[in-house]
Amino acid sequence: MSSDDLGAVATLHDPVRRAVYEYVISRGREVGRNEAAEAVGVQRTLAAFHLDKLVEVGLLEAGFKRLGEKTGPGSGRPAKVYRRAAGEWQVSVPARDYRTLALVLAEVVDLLGGDERAEEAARKAGGRLAGRGDDLGETLRRRGYEPYEEDGSLRLRNCPFHVLSEEHPLLVCSMNLALCQGLLEGIGTDPARARLDPRPGECCVSFSINNEN
């Protein structure tokens, strides 16, 4: 844990700032100051203050974009917009480094050609994450996947294994799919509802909502 990590997380202690942050990351797109203010029920100036503070500590990124349909001369200046920052923050006291060990273990699996065994272990682990009848969306939220519904599917805005997937994409994505299939088995529903369905900036797995493959 670095002091920067601790400082970034500490900024979310303010309830309004946390609400603003959670709204922005839940959209999966750029959000303007007016929209954020209306969503959380505060004045635009207060929303802008919290948004800029979140940018300052690295939790959000900012840019400029024309928000209306009108373009060209007379369309006005681009508005400041905000989106989730690409970095990760972990806080533990004292500091722990599970990430490095996970990367080493992933490398060992690759070297030994143990992909199938790893997927089998991941599926069993997934089965222990939820009990029969548990709500799928809530279970995924607790695990950091940030699920949302779109066109008959339950998609996942966040990959909890992002760092590992960048280093070992084939292994980690296949294990993630197996983990999700095991989770479905633990809930008591068809594991085939989980499928590889990668989309830039999101998790590689999605779920059919209505049990269709």
C-alpha positions in Angstrom: 0.0 0.0 0.0 1.3 3.4 -0.9 0.4 6.7 0.7 -1.2 7.7 -2.7 -3.4 4.6 -2.5 -4.5 5.5 1.0 -5.1 9.1 0.1 -7.2 8.2 -2.9 -9.4 5.8 -1.0 -9.7 8.3 1.9 -11.3 10.9 -0.4 -14.3 8.6 -0.8 -15.1 9.1 2.9 -17.3 12.1 2.1 -20.8 10.7 1.3 -21.5 13.2 -1.5 -18.1 12.6 -3.2 -18.6 8.8 -2.9 -22.1 9.1 -4.5 -20.6 11.2 -7.4 -17.8 8.7 -7.9 -20.2 5.7 -7.9 -22.5 7.4 -10.3 -19.7 8.1 -12.8 -18.3 4.6 -12.7 -21.7 3.1 -13.0 -22.4 4.8 -16.4 -19.6 3.2 -18.3 -19.2 6.4 -20.3 -18.2 10.0 -19.9 -20.4 12.1 -17.5 -20.8 15.8 -17.4 -21.1 18.0 -14.4 -24.8 18.8 -14.8 -25.7 15.1 -15.2 -23.7 14.1 -12.1 -25.3 17.0 -10.1 -28.8 15.9 -11.0 -28.1 12.3 -10.4 -26.9 12.9 -6.8 -29.2 15.8 -6.0 -26.6 18.5 -5.4 -25.8 21.8 -7.0 -23.6 21.9 -10.1 -20.8 23.8 -8.4 -20.6 21.2 -5.6 -20.7 18.3 -8.0 -17.9 20.0 -10.0 -15.8 20.4 -6.8 -16.1 16.7 -5.9 -15.5 15.6 -9.5 -12.3 17.7 -9.8 -11.1 16.4 -6.4 -11.6 12.8 -7.7 -9.5 13.7 -10.7 -6.8 15.2 -8.5 -6.3 12.0 -6.5 -6.5 9.8 -9.6 -9.8 8.1 -9.2 -11.3 9.8 -12.2 -10.0 11.2 -15.5 -11.3 14.4 -17.1 -11.6 15.6 -20.7 -13.7 17.9 -22.8 -16.5 17.0 -25.1 -19.5 18.6 -26.8 -22.6 17.1 -25.0 -25.3 18.4 -27.3 -26.3 17.3 -30.8 -25.4 20.6 -32.3 -21.9 20.9 -33.7 -19.8 23.5 -35.6 -19.9 27.3 -35.1 -22.4 28.4 -32.5 -22.5 25.0 -30.7 -20.8 26.4 -27.7 -17.6 25.4 -25.9 -17.0 21.7 -25.1 -18.0 20.7 -21.6 -15.8 19.1 -19.0 -16.6 15.4 -18.7 -15.4 12.6 -16.4 -14.8 8.9 -16.6 -13.3 6.2 -14.5 -9.5 6.3 -14.3 -7.5 3.3 -15.5 -5.5 2.7 -12.4 -6.1 0.4 -9.4 -5.9 1.1 -5.7 -5.5 -1.4 -3.0 -5.3 -0.6 0.7 -4.1 -3.0 3.4 -2.4 -2.3 6.7 0.4 -3.3 6.8 1.1 -3.5 3.1 0.6 -6.9 1.3 1.7 -7.9 -2.2 -0.6 -10.7 -3.3 -0.4 -9.4 -6.9 3.2 -10.4 -7.4 2.6 -13.9 -6.1 -0.5 -14.3 -8.3 1.6 -13.3 -11.3 4.2 -15.8 -10.4 1.6 -18.6 -9.9 0.1 -17.7 -13.3 3.6 -18.0 -14.9 4.0 -21.4 -13.2 0.7 -22.7 -14.7 1.8 -21.5 -18.1 5.2 -23.2 -17.8 3.7 -26.5 -16.7 0.9 -26.4 -19.2 -1.6 -26.7 -16.4 -4.4 -24.7 -18.0 -7.1 -27.5 -17.7 -6.3 -28.1 -14.1 -6.4 -24.4 -13.4 -9.8 -24.1 -15.0 -11.1 -27.1 -13.0 -9.8 -25.5 -9.8 -11.4 -22.2 -10.8 -14.8 -23.8 -11.4 -14.7 -25.5 -8.0 -13.7 -22.2 -6.4 -16.6 -20.5 -8.1 -19.0 -23.0 -6.7 -18.0 -21.9 -3.2 -18.7 -18.2 -3.8 -22.5 -18.5 -3.7 -25.2 -20.7 -2.2 -28.2 -22.2 -3.9 -30.8 -19.6 -4.7 -28.5 -16.6 -4.2 -29.0 -13.6 -6.5 -26.5 -13.6 -9.3 -26.2 -9.8 -9.7 -25.7 -9.2 -6.0 -23.1 -12.0 -5.8 -21.2 -10.5 -8.8 -21.4 -7.1 -7.2 -19.8 -8.4 -4.0 -16.9 -9.8 -6.0 -16.2 -6.5 -7.8 -17.6 -7.3 -11.2 -20.0 -4.3 -11.4 -22.8 -6.1 -13.4 -25.3 -4.3 -15.5 -28.1 -5.4 -17.9 -28.0 -4.8 -21.6 -30.0 -6.4 -24.4 -30.9 -9.6 -22.6 -27.4 -10.1 -21.1 -25.8 -9.3 -17.7 -22.5 -7.7 -18.6 -19.6 -6.8 -16.3 -18.0 -3.4 -16.3 -15.0 -4.4 -14.2 -12.6 -7.3 -14.3 -11.4 -8.1 -10.8 -8.3 -9.8 -12.3 -7.4 -7.0 -14.7 -3.6 -6.9 -13.9 -3.3 -10.7 -14.3 -5.3 -10.7 -17.5 -3.0 -8.2 -19.1 0.0 -10.4 -18.4 -1.7 -13.8 -19.1 -4.9 -13.1 -21.0 -5.7 -16.6 -22.3 -5.1 -18.3 -18.9 -6.9 -15.7 -16.8 -9.9 -15.3 -19.1 -10.4 -19.0 -19.3 -10.1 -19.3 -15.5 -12.5 -16.4 -15.1 -15.1 -18.1 -17.3 -14.7 -21.3 -15.3 -15.0 -19.4 -12.0 -18.3 -17.8 -13.3 -19.6 -21.1 -14.5 -18.9 -22.6 -11.1 -20.6 -19.7 -9.4 -23.8 -20.4 -11.5 -23.6 -24.1 -10.4 -23.4 -23.0 -6.8 -26.5 -20.8 -7.3 -28.2 -23.8 -8.9 -28.6 -22.5 -12.5 -27.3 -23.5 -15.9 -23.5 -22.9 -16.1 -23.8 -22.3 -19.8 -25.4 -18.9 -19.1 -21.8 -17.7 -18.6 -19.8 -17.2 -21.9 -16.8 -15.4 -23.2 -18.0 -12.2 -24.6 -15.1 -9.7 -24.5 -15.6 -6.0 -24.9 -12.8 -3.3 -24.6 -12.6 -1.9 -21.0 -14.9 -4.6 -19.5 -14.7 -8.1 -18.2 -14.4 -10.9 -20.8 -17.4 -12.8 -19.4 -21.2 -12.0 -19.8 -24.3 -13.9 -18.7 -27.6 -14.6 -20.4 -30.4 -13.4 -18.2 -33.1 -15.8 -19.3 -31.1 -19.1 -19.3 -30.7 -19.1 -23.0 -27.2 -20.0 -24.3 
